[in-house]
Amino acid sequence: MLCALAVMVNGCAVVVVGGAAAGAGAIVWYHGEMRSTDLVTFDRAYVAAQAGLKDLGYSIAEKTKGDAEAKITARAPGGKKVQVLLSKQSSNATNIGIRVGLVGDKELSRQILDKIRCHY
């Protein structure tokens, strides 16, 4: 029955499969940065990151993208700087790093990651 439930998470529906969102990786908090490896292509993660930030009302100040790494810098409505770092791990897995401000904000980073995942 749990597999059939749709759960609302920060404004997007996530289908629960075996207790975890499909494609969602483990989350690690490391020195003010939230890190996750998700089962999503690098290009799709890049598009999803921009869409998720825009959903939250952030303005994208700068973005760079190479073949295997990307960096998106945005400003939150309150002025906090947010950086999303993406790196291609394999053809269908991408490392995602999120840092809010200088020292990090775990709760806000989690909200950003959840919004990004809504666009996979």
C-alpha positions as CSV (number, residue, x, y, z in Angstrom):
1,M,0.0,0.0,0.0
2,L,2.9,2.3,0.8
3,C,4.2,2.0,-2.8
4,A,0.9,3.3,-4.1
5,L,0.9,6.5,-2.1
6,A,1.7,9.9,-3.5
7,V,3.2,12.2,-0.9
8,M,3.4,16.0,-1.1
9,V,6.9,17.3,-0.4
10,N,7.5,21.0,-0.7
11,G,4.8,21.4,-3.4
12,C,5.7,18.5,-5.6
13,A,4.3,15.0,-5.7
14,V,6.8,12.2,-5.1
15,V,5.8,8.6,-5.7
16,V,7.2,6.5,-2.9
17,V,8.8,3.3,-4.0
18,G,10.0,1.0,-1.2
19,G,10.1,3.9,1.2
20,A,12.4,6.3,-0.8
21,A,11.8,8.6,-3.7
22,A,12.9,7.0,-7.0
23,G,16.3,8.3,-8.1
24,A,17.0,10.1,-4.9
25,G,20.4,9.4,-3.4
26,A,21.7,9.5,0.2
27,I,22.2,13.0,1.6
28,V,25.4,14.0,3.5
29,W,26.0,17.3,5.3
30,Y,29.8,18.1,5.1
31,H,31.3,21.4,6.3
32,G,28.3,23.5,5.5
33,E,27.5,21.8,2.2
34,M,24.7,19.3,1.5
35,R,25.8,16.6,-0.9
36,S,23.9,13.9,-2.7
37,T,24.4,11.6,-5.6
38,D,21.2,11.2,-7.6
39,L,20.3,8.8,-10.4
40,V,19.8,11.4,-13.0
41,T,21.8,12.5,-16.1
42,F,24.1,15.4,-15.7
43,D,22.2,17.5,-18.3
44,R,18.8,16.8,-16.7
45,A,20.2,17.7,-13.2
46,Y,21.5,21.0,-14.6
47,V,18.1,21.9,-16.0
48,A,16.3,20.7,-12.9
49,A,18.6,22.8,-10.6
50,Q,17.8,26.0,-12.5
51,A,14.1,25.2,-12.5
52,G,14.1,24.3,-8.8
53,L,15.9,27.6,-7.9
54,K,13.4,29.6,-9.9
55,D,10.5,27.8,-8.3
56,L,11.8,29.0,-4.9
57,G,12.0,32.6,-6.2
58,Y,15.8,32.7,-6.5
59,S,17.4,34.8,-9.2
60,I,20.2,33.1,-11.0
61,A,23.2,35.4,-11.0
62,E,25.7,33.2,-12.8
63,K,25.9,29.8,-14.4
64,T,28.7,27.8,-16.0
65,K,28.6,24.3,-17.5
66,G,31.2,22.1,-19.0
67,D,31.1,18.5,-20.1
68,A,31.2,17.1,-16.6
69,E,30.9,20.0,-14.1
70,A,28.5,22.9,-13.6
71,K,28.1,25.7,-11.1
72,I,25.0,27.8,-10.6
73,T,25.1,30.8,-8.3
74,A,21.8,32.3,-7.3
75,R,20.4,34.8,-4.7
76,A,17.6,34.0,-2.4
77,P,14.8,36.6,-2.0
78,G,16.4,37.6,1.3
79,G,19.8,38.1,-0.5
80,K,21.6,35.0,0.7
81,K,24.0,33.5,-1.9
82,V,23.3,30.0,-3.0
83,Q,25.6,27.8,-5.0
84,V,24.7,24.5,-6.6
85,L,27.6,22.4,-7.9
86,L,27.0,19.5,-10.2
87,S,29.5,16.9,-11.3
88,K,28.9,14.0,-13.6
89,Q,29.6,10.7,-11.8
90,S,28.5,8.4,-14.6
91,S,26.1,8.5,-17.6
92,N,23.1,8.3,-15.3
93,A,24.4,9.6,-11.9
94,T,25.2,13.2,-10.9
95,N,26.8,14.5,-7.7
96,I,24.9,17.5,-6.4
97,G,26.4,20.0,-3.8
98,I,24.4,22.8,-2.3
99,R,25.9,25.6,-0.2
100,V,23.8,28.5,1.3
101,G,25.9,31.5,2.4
102,L,29.4,31.1,3.8
103,V,28.7,28.6,6.6
104,G,25.7,26.7,5.1
105,D,22.1,26.3,6.1
106,K,21.0,22.7,6.4
107,E,17.2,23.3,6.3
108,L,17.3,25.6,3.3
109,S,19.8,23.4,1.5
110,R,17.3,20.5,1.9
111,Q,14.4,22.6,0.6
112,I,16.5,23.5,-2.5
113,L,17.5,19.8,-3.1
114,D,13.8,18.7,-2.8
115,K,12.8,21.4,-5.3
116,I,15.5,20.3,-7.7
117,R,14.3,16.7,-7.4
118,C,10.8,17.8,-8.3
119,H,12.1,18.4,-11.9
120,Y,13.7,15.0,-12.6
